[in-house]
Amino acid sequence: MLVMIGPDRNFNTRRIKLEPAHPHNPIEQIGDDLFFVHGSIKVNPLVQLSRNMAIVRQNDELTLINPVRLVDAELKQLDALGMVKNVMRLGAAHGCDDQFYMDRYKPSFWCQAEKGFYQKPAIDHVLAEGSNLPFDGAKLFCFKNTAAPESAILLEQQGGTLLTCDAVQHYGEYSNINLVGRIILPRIGFPKTTVIGPFWLKKFTPDGSDLKSEFDRLLELEFDSLLAAHGTFLKTGAKAAVTKAISKAFPQ
């Protein structure tokens, strides 16, 4: 989670501590073999923010993307969907719940070569553009020349769904965010709309460079829906919304 409310964080080290299951909604189906969990995370003692996990199913195998730990009752629902075979980390600031699923299901772990804040689990499959993914009909997008890894996945079915981490977020409303978070978010660059994560952009842009060309490259993908690791699911109109967010983040 990269909001930087509180002290700055070091990309190279992060204590490994299993988080409890934070409040979350039931698993929801949003595509033929696409599900998500709208959850939450406490980023400090005062602020609770939203957090989302995507679940991609192929046959009876599940891939958890941007993992969010579930309560026991909902883990049973997850097991009913299929077998958890893969855990996938798309962003360097995420990973607090990866180890929980690795311990429970012994799946394969997918991540870019530089892990980010969380140095575990060990990587089984390195995410790199052009590499195979554990499900069909998808493309991996990796941001280039960023200070730490960030990637996205395009699911090509049903008009295209873009799965992101911190770089692109959408807030249709502030569900699963506490009162303090709802007061703070619009004041620090997270209004109820699609945004390029302002703290992510500041932290991940190397000195003297500009990531505008990477977002232009992202727009070469065809998608109509957006599911980010934070905020809410945008069912339609996502490409226009992301285009507008990029224009705002990089004014000419």
C-alpha positions as CSV (number, residue, x, y, z in Angstrom):
1,M,0.0,0.0,0.0
2,L,1.6,3.3,-1.1
3,V,-0.1,6.3,0.4
4,M,2.8,7.5,2.6
5,I,0.6,8.8,5.4
6,G,3.2,8.8,8.0
7,P,7.0,8.2,7.8
8,D,8.6,7.5,4.5
9,R,9.3,3.8,3.8
10,N,12.4,2.0,2.6
11,F,12.0,-0.1,-0.5
12,N,14.8,-2.4,0.4
13,T,13.6,-3.8,3.8
14,R,10.2,-4.5,5.3
15,R,9.5,-6.6,8.4
16,I,7.7,-9.9,7.6
17,K,4.6,-10.1,9.8
18,L,1.4,-11.9,8.9
19,E,-1.4,-9.4,8.9
20,P,-4.8,-10.4,10.4
21,A,-7.8,-10.5,8.0
22,H,-9.1,-6.9,7.8
23,P,-12.8,-6.2,7.1
24,H,-13.8,-7.1,3.6
25,N,-16.8,-7.8,1.4
26,P,-17.8,-11.2,0.1
27,I,-16.2,-12.5,-3.1
28,E,-18.0,-11.0,-6.1
29,Q,-18.0,-12.2,-9.7
30,I,-17.4,-9.5,-12.3
31,G,-16.6,-11.6,-15.4
32,D,-16.9,-15.1,-16.7
33,D,-13.8,-16.3,-14.7
34,L,-13.0,-13.1,-12.9
35,F,-13.8,-12.4,-9.3
36,F,-12.7,-9.8,-6.8
37,V,-12.7,-9.0,-3.1
38,H,-13.2,-5.4,-2.0
39,G,-11.3,-5.3,1.3
40,S,-9.5,-2.9,3.5
41,I,-6.1,-2.2,5.3
42,K,-5.1,-0.1,8.2
43,V,-2.1,2.0,7.0
44,N,-1.7,3.5,10.5
45,P,-3.7,3.5,13.8
46,L,-6.0,6.2,12.5
47,V,-6.5,5.5,8.8
48,Q,-8.2,2.5,7.1
49,L,-8.2,2.5,3.3
50,S,-9.7,0.2,0.7
51,R,-7.8,-2.7,-0.9
52,N,-8.8,-5.1,-3.6
53,M,-7.8,-8.6,-4.7
54,A,-8.5,-10.0,-8.2
55,I,-9.1,-13.7,-8.6
56,V,-8.7,-15.2,-12.1
57,R,-9.9,-18.7,-12.7
58,Q,-8.8,-21.0,-15.5
59,N,-10.5,-24.4,-15.5
60,D,-10.3,-25.2,-11.7
61,E,-7.1,-23.3,-11.0
62,L,-7.1,-19.8,-9.3
63,T,-4.6,-17.0,-9.5
64,L,-4.8,-14.4,-6.7
65,I,-3.6,-11.0,-7.8
66,N,-2.8,-8.3,-5.2
67,P,-3.7,-10.7,-2.4
68,V,-6.0,-9.7,0.4
69,R,-6.4,-12.1,3.3
70,L,-9.9,-13.5,3.8
71,V,-11.7,-14.5,6.9
72,D,-12.3,-18.2,7.4
73,A,-15.8,-18.3,6.1
74,E,-14.8,-16.5,2.9
75,L,-11.8,-18.8,2.5
76,K,-14.3,-21.6,2.2
77,Q,-16.0,-19.7,-0.6
78,L,-12.6,-19.2,-2.3
79,D,-11.9,-23.0,-2.0
80,A,-15.3,-23.6,-3.7
81,L,-14.2,-21.6,-6.7
82,G,-11.2,-23.8,-7.4
83,M,-7.6,-24.6,-6.3
84,V,-5.3,-21.7,-5.5
85,K,-2.3,-22.4,-7.7
86,N,-0.7,-18.9,-8.1
87,V,-0.2,-15.8,-6.0
88,M,0.8,-12.7,-8.0
89,R,2.3,-9.4,-6.7
90,L,1.9,-6.4,-9.2
91,G,3.4,-3.6,-7.1
92,A,6.4,-3.1,-4.9
93,A,4.4,-1.5,-2.1
94,H,2.2,-4.6,-1.7
95,G,2.8,-8.0,-0.2
96,C,1.6,-8.1,3.4
97,D,-0.8,-11.0,2.7
98,D,1.3,-13.0,0.2
99,Q,2.9,-15.2,2.7
100,F,-0.4,-16.2,4.3
101,Y,-1.6,-17.7,1.0
102,M,1.8,-19.3,0.3
103,D,1.7,-21.0,3.7
104,R,-1.9,-22.2,3.3
105,Y,-1.9,-23.4,-0.3
106,K,1.7,-23.8,-1.4
107,P,1.1,-22.1,-4.7
108,S,3.6,-20.6,-7.2
109,F,4.7,-17.0,-6.5
110,W,4.8,-14.5,-9.4
111,C,6.6,-11.2,-9.0
112,Q,9.0,-8.9,-10.8
113,A,12.6,-9.6,-10.1
114,E,12.9,-6.8,-7.5
115,K,10.3,-7.6,-4.9
116,G,9.9,-4.1,-3.3
117,F,9.0,-3.7,0.4
118,Y,8.5,-7.3,1.2
119,Q,11.5,-9.6,0.5
120,K,9.5,-12.8,0.9
121,P,8.2,-15.2,-0.5
122,A,10.9,-16.5,-2.9
123,I,10.0,-15.9,-6.5
124,D,9.0,-19.0,-8.6
125,H,8.2,-17.0,-11.8
126,V,9.6,-13.6,-12.6
127,L,7.1,-11.2,-14.2
128,A,8.5,-9.6,-17.3
129,E,6.8,-8.3,-20.4
130,G,6.6,-11.1,-22.9
131,S,6.7,-13.9,-20.3
132,N,3.9,-16.4,-20.0
133,L,1.1,-15.9,-17.5
134,P,-0.7,-18.7,-15.6
135,F,-3.9,-18.1,-17.5
136,D,-4.8,-17.5,-21.2
137,G,-6.1,-14.4,-22.9
138,A,-4.0,-11.9,-20.9
139,K,-1.0,-9.6,-21.4
140,L,1.4,-8.4,-18.8
141,F,2.5,-4.7,-18.8
142,C,5.6,-3.7,-16.8
143,F,6.4,0.0,-16.2
144,K,9.9,0.7,-17.3
145,N,12.5,3.0,-15.6
146,T,10.6,3.3,-12.4
147,A,12.3,3.5,-9.0
148,A,10.7,0.2,-8.0
149,P,8.6,-2.4,-9.8
150,E,5.0,-1.8,-10.9
151,S,3.0,-3.8,-13.4
152,A,-0.5,-4.3,-14.8
153,I,-2.4,-7.1,-16.5
154,L,-4.8,-6.8,-19.3
155,L,-7.5,-9.5,-19.4
156,E,-8.6,-9.4,-23.0
157,Q,-12.1,-11.0,-22.6
158,Q,-15.4,-9.1,-22.6
159,G,-14.0,-5.8,-23.8
160,G,-10.8,-5.9,-21.7
161,T,-10.3,-5.5,-18.0
162,L,-7.1,-3.7,-16.7
163,L,-5.8,-5.0,-13.4
164,T,-3.5,-2.5,-11.7
165,C,-1.8,-1.9,-8.4
166,D,-0.9,1.6,-7.2
167,A,-0.1,3.4,-10.4
168,V,-3.8,3.7,-11.6
169,Q,-6.7,3.8,-9.1
170,H,-10.4,4.4,-9.3
171,Y,-12.7,5.7,-6.5
172,G,-16.3,5.6,-7.4
173,E,-17.0,6.1,-3.7
174,Y,-15.2,5.6,-0.4
175,S,-16.5,2.2,0.7
176,N,-14.3,0.3,3.2
177,I,-12.5,3.5,4.1
178,N,-13.0,4.9,7.6
179,L,-14.1,8.4,8.4
180,V,-10.6,9.8,8.8
181,G,-9.6,8.3,5.5
182,R,-12.7,9.8,3.8
183,I,-11.7,13.2,5.1
184,I,-8.1,12.9,4.1
185,L,-8.3,11.3,0.7
186,P,-9.7,14.1,-1.4
187,R,-7.2,16.5,0.2
188,I,-4.2,14.5,-0.7
189,G,-5.0,13.7,-4.3
190,F,-7.6,10.9,-4.2
191,P,-11.0,12.4,-5.1
192,K,-13.9,10.2,-6.2
193,T,-12.6,9.6,-9.7
194,T,-9.9,7.8,-11.6
195,V,-6.4,8.9,-10.6
196,I,-2.8,8.3,-11.3
197,G,-1.6,7.5,-7.7
198,P,0.0,10.8,-6.7
199,F,2.3,9.4,-4.0
200,W,3.2,6.4,-6.2
201,L,4.1,8.8,-9.0
202,K,6.3,10.9,-6.7
203,K,8.0,7.9,-5.1
204,F,8.5,5.8,-8.3
205,T,9.6,8.5,-10.7
206,P,13.4,8.7,-10.7
207,D,15.0,12.1,-10.3
208,G,15.2,14.0,-13.5
209,S,12.8,11.7,-15.4
210,D,9.2,11.6,-16.5
211,L,6.9,8.5,-16.6
212,K,4.4,10.1,-19.1
213,S,5.7,7.9,-21.9
214,E,5.0,4.8,-19.9
215,F,1.4,5.8,-19.3
216,D,1.1,6.5,-23.1
217,R,2.3,3.0,-23.7
218,L,-0.3,1.7,-21.2
219,L,-3.0,3.4,-23.3
220,E,-2.1,1.2,-26.2
221,L,-3.9,-1.6,-24.5
222,E,-7.6,-2.0,-25.2
223,F,-9.8,-2.1,-22.0
224,D,-13.2,-1.0,-20.9
225,S,-13.1,-2.0,-17.2
226,L,-10.6,-1.3,-14.4
227,L,-9.8,-3.1,-11.2
228,A,-7.1,-1.5,-9.1
229,A,-5.6,-2.6,-5.8
230,H,-7.3,0.3,-4.2
231,G,-10.7,2.0,-4.7
232,T,-13.6,0.5,-6.4
233,F,-14.3,-1.5,-9.6
234,L,-15.0,0.6,-12.7
235,K,-17.2,-1.6,-14.9
236,T,-17.2,0.5,-18.1
237,G,-15.6,3.6,-19.6
238,A,-12.2,2.8,-18.0
239,K,-10.0,3.7,-20.9
240,A,-11.5,7.2,-21.2
241,A,-11.2,7.6,-17.5
242,V,-7.6,6.6,-17.4
243,T,-6.8,8.8,-20.4
244,K,-8.3,11.8,-18.5
245,A,-6.3,10.9,-15.3
246,I,-3.1,10.8,-17.3
247,S,-3.8,14.2,-18.8
248,K,-4.4,15.6,-15.3
249,A,-1.2,14.0,-13.9
250,F,0.9,15.2,-16.8
251,P,-0.4,18.7,-17.8
252,Q,1.2,20.1,-20.9
